[in-house]
Amino acid sequence: MKFDRTLPPAKLLVSILFSAGILLGAFVVLSPFMLAILWAAILAVATWPMHESITRRLGPKRAHWAAGCSTAVVLLFLVGPMALLVVFLSQDIYAATSYLIDADTYGKAVPSVFSKVPFGGDYLIHTWEKYLAAPKQLSAVLATQLDILRDAAQTVFFDLTSRLATLFFALWILYFFYQDGRSISAWLNQLGYKWLEKRWPSYVFQLPEALRAAVNGIVIVGFGEAILVSCLMYACGVPSAVTLGVATAVIAFIPLAAPLLLGVIGFFLFAQGYPAAGIAVFVVGTLIVMLADYLVRPVLIRGGTELPFLGILFGIFGGVGTMGIVGLIIGPVLLVLVLVLFREAALDESGVDLDLTDTQAMRTLDSTKF
């Protein structure tokens, strides 16, 4: 896309509108597949070292086989377990709404374990008697029948199913990204160097590492943590083990929130007459969370980015709130690029980073630089 500024203003405007029309038309055509393309690009960048290793083993003449093997690895170890996790989570949500509908129809007795809760037990009993002990109490409070909740659960299930279909479509695109990754990278570098010139390397070298750090440190660690905690709770007989395991992995970003949840679950198991299961959930679950959040995740994230952990949290929650699930990755990566932008702005004319932490250096610094 090149504009000749020597053209008359009318022809220059037509040239700009012509190019904009092409880009707009391409966006309209690709918009139904944009999410799948974005996921495929993220997975390709995050797993590119693995693909390079497979390519070296198979040889450069077997690029199709290498792309197929890399896609199969991603399917087997990431997408497949994620699909099962979503199915189990949807089943738990549907079961919970069905339980509430049953309680609203027939009423449910107050669980005896509430009387053993030392703090807040009376409040739990009072709340249960107010909403669930007798028929039609909960629906009277909500002013609508709880069938709406069941319909909402079904809607969530179908929405998750469609997102899984998008993810599997992204795998098909991922195959071609693996196959043509080098040519795509060369084209992007050519485009970046043409328009950003010396600024391009600062961003192109940070972006892949930031993406890998986000995927490995946030998604894969959180995903593995959810699987391990869910398996632990299932083995200990905890109902809705998958939902609670996912909830534990999600709130693990908040300091001490996950051990607190595990302690509550362990206490209820202990009070119901399963002391060994309660202790196992708390002790083993806390050990899993501590190892994942305070050992594995910081090493993976800091190995690819200098973004502080608070910035990572802002990127995660802000990204998810504005862009949905894909914002889980895009949010922290955008903040990393902002960090690169600020670092670039702090360079002086010679490209040297100004160290202003030394007060003596500040005193001797030539005031004309400011």
Order of alpha helices (4+ residues) and beta strands (2+ residues): alpha-alpha-alpha-alpha-alpha-alpha-alpha-alpha-alpha-alpha-alpha-alpha-alpha-alpha-alpha-alpha-alpha-alpha-alpha
